[in-house]
Amino acid sequence: MSEEIVQETFEVAIKNINRFKGECKISTWLCQIAKYIWYKTLKKEKKVDNISFEKLEDKIVSDTILEEEILEKQEKIEIFKKIQKLDEQTRDVMYLRILGNLDYKEIAEIMGKTPTWARVIFFRGKQKLKEEKDEEGM
């Protein structure tokens, strides 16, 4: 049954790729299609009698939102893992800016430096993270 659902999921996805808006990851979109097909299969086999398609769509939408939140949290974890690998000053500036939501003047006061220094260190930290992301994508 799972093989049939996977096959049908990709058939539906290929036929409807033009409807994919890119508002979520393609994996989330594929999971949404697979869930719909699975529920449809269960209904055909009369294992689920009381599921209305409106409730099903609501469930799929809420599951999709949950999956997106999980993916977002995983992305945040990955970013913080990468920040943790930076040198101590850069890491401190990144944390103060991102988590502390402080402006460069406040960061400069804490670190005993100038706002320009804080801005440059933050920019360089972002560049290092971006370079690392680009290297992973290759």
Phi, psi and omega per residue, in radians:
M1 nan -0.722 -3.121
S2 -1.134 -0.677 3.111
E3 -1.098 -0.698 3.118
E4 -1.137 -0.706 3.136
I5 -1.141 -0.740 3.112
V6 -1.077 -0.803 -3.131
Q7 -1.077 -0.820 -3.130
E8 -1.143 -0.631 3.117
T9 -1.027 -0.822 -3.118
F10 -1.243 -0.562 3.060
E11 -1.092 -0.824 3.134
V12 -1.104 -0.750 -3.123
A13 -1.082 -0.773 -3.130
I14 -1.133 -0.726 3.136
K15 -1.179 -0.499 -3.036
N16 -2.013 0.365 -3.099
I17 -1.034 -0.520 3.128
N18 -1.187 -0.290 3.116
R19 -1.556 -0.148 3.103
F20 -1.282 2.047 -3.026
K21 -1.579 -0.208 -3.136
G22 1.388 0.241 -3.138
E23 -1.347 -0.264 3.085
C24 -2.422 3.052 3.092
K25 -1.203 2.644 -3.125
I26 -1.097 -0.542 3.110
S27 -1.125 -0.655 3.099
T28 -1.137 -0.740 3.131
W29 -1.098 -0.750 3.124
L30 -1.119 -0.711 3.104
C31 -1.083 -0.684 3.124
Q32 -1.089 -0.772 3.105
I33 -1.097 -0.786 -3.121
A34 -1.073 -0.722 3.117
K35 -1.095 -0.760 3.130
Y36 -1.052 -0.789 3.141
I37 -1.124 -0.710 3.127
W38 -1.081 -0.827 3.120
Y39 -1.104 -0.674 3.116
K40 -1.101 -0.711 3.109
T41 -1.119 -0.774 3.124
L42 -1.075 -0.725 -3.135
K43 -1.126 -0.700 3.111
K44 -1.072 -0.681 -3.131
E45 -1.430 0.035 3.112
K46 1.038 0.504 3.048
K47 -1.464 -0.365 3.096
V48 -2.227 1.859 -3.078
D49 -1.633 -0.519 -2.947
N50 -1.755 0.224 -3.131
I51 -1.572 2.066 3.021
S52 -1.532 2.670 -3.105
F53 -1.192 -0.472 3.065
E54 -1.142 -0.788 3.097
K55 -1.114 -0.661 3.128
L56 -1.082 -0.810 3.132
E57 -1.095 -0.724 3.086
D58 -1.046 -0.735 3.137
K59 -1.118 -0.768 -3.139
I60 -1.098 -0.773 3.137
V61 -1.088 -0.796 -3.134
S62 -1.158 -0.664 3.082
D63 -1.128 -0.689 3.132
T64 -1.119 -0.733 3.110
I65 -1.088 -0.762 3.123
L66 -1.080 -0.770 3.130
E67 -1.088 -0.713 3.120
E68 -1.127 -0.687 3.101
E69 -1.121 -0.704 3.117
I70 -1.127 -0.785 3.125
L71 -1.093 -0.706 3.114
E72 -1.090 -0.746 3.130
K73 -1.118 -0.717 3.115
Q74 -1.096 -0.677 3.114
E75 -1.132 -0.711 3.101
K76 -1.080 -0.757 3.129
I77 -1.038 -0.765 3.133
E78 -1.099 -0.708 3.127
I79 -1.108 -0.782 -3.129
F80 -1.182 -0.550 3.045
K81 -1.099 -0.719 3.138
K82 -1.214 -0.689 3.099
I83 -1.074 -0.674 -3.111
Q84 -1.064 -0.436 -3.127
K85 -1.443 -0.190 -3.133
L86 -1.273 2.870 3.086
D87 -1.103 2.813 -2.971
E88 -1.034 -0.793 -3.123
Q89 -1.105 -0.817 -3.132
T90 -1.089 -0.774 3.122
R91 -1.021 -0.803 -3.133
D92 -1.078 -0.777 3.132
V93 -1.097 -0.761 -3.136
M94 -1.066 -0.802 -3.139
Y95 -1.121 -0.758 -3.136
L96 -1.108 -0.668 -3.120
R97 -1.288 -0.812 -3.043
I98 -1.400 -0.956 -3.068
L99 -1.436 -0.676 -3.122
G100 -1.427 -0.249 -3.138
N101 0.952 0.686 -3.116
L102 -1.646 2.627 3.055
D103 -1.475 3.034 -3.033
Y104 -1.140 -0.593 3.121
K105 -1.102 -0.764 3.136
E106 -1.152 -0.714 3.110
I107 -1.101 -0.736 3.137
A108 -1.065 -0.724 3.120
E109 -1.078 -0.770 -3.123
I110 -1.137 -0.742 -3.039
M111 -1.519 -0.145 -3.121
G112 1.263 0.588 -3.110
K113 -2.249 -2.942 3.119
T114 -1.700 2.754 3.070
P115 -1.029 -0.609 3.117
T116 -1.117 -0.732 3.089
W117 -1.014 -0.820 -3.117
A118 -1.076 -0.724 3.141
R119 -1.107 -0.774 -3.125
V120 -1.142 -0.782 -3.137
I121 -1.090 -0.746 3.122
F122 -1.103 -0.783 3.134
F123 -1.056 -0.788 3.140
R124 -1.130 -0.648 3.078
G125 -1.082 -0.782 3.101
K126 -1.075 -0.704 3.135
Q127 -1.096 -0.734 3.127
K128 -1.089 -0.741 3.117
L129 -1.126 -0.700 3.134
K130 -1.143 -0.746 3.121
E131 -1.076 -0.728 3.130
E132 -1.122 -0.692 3.122
K133 -1.146 -0.720 3.123
D134 -1.120 -0.667 3.124
E135 -1.159 -0.631 3.116
E136 -1.194 -0.580 -3.106
G137 -1.271 -0.293 -3.102
M138 -1.284 nan nan
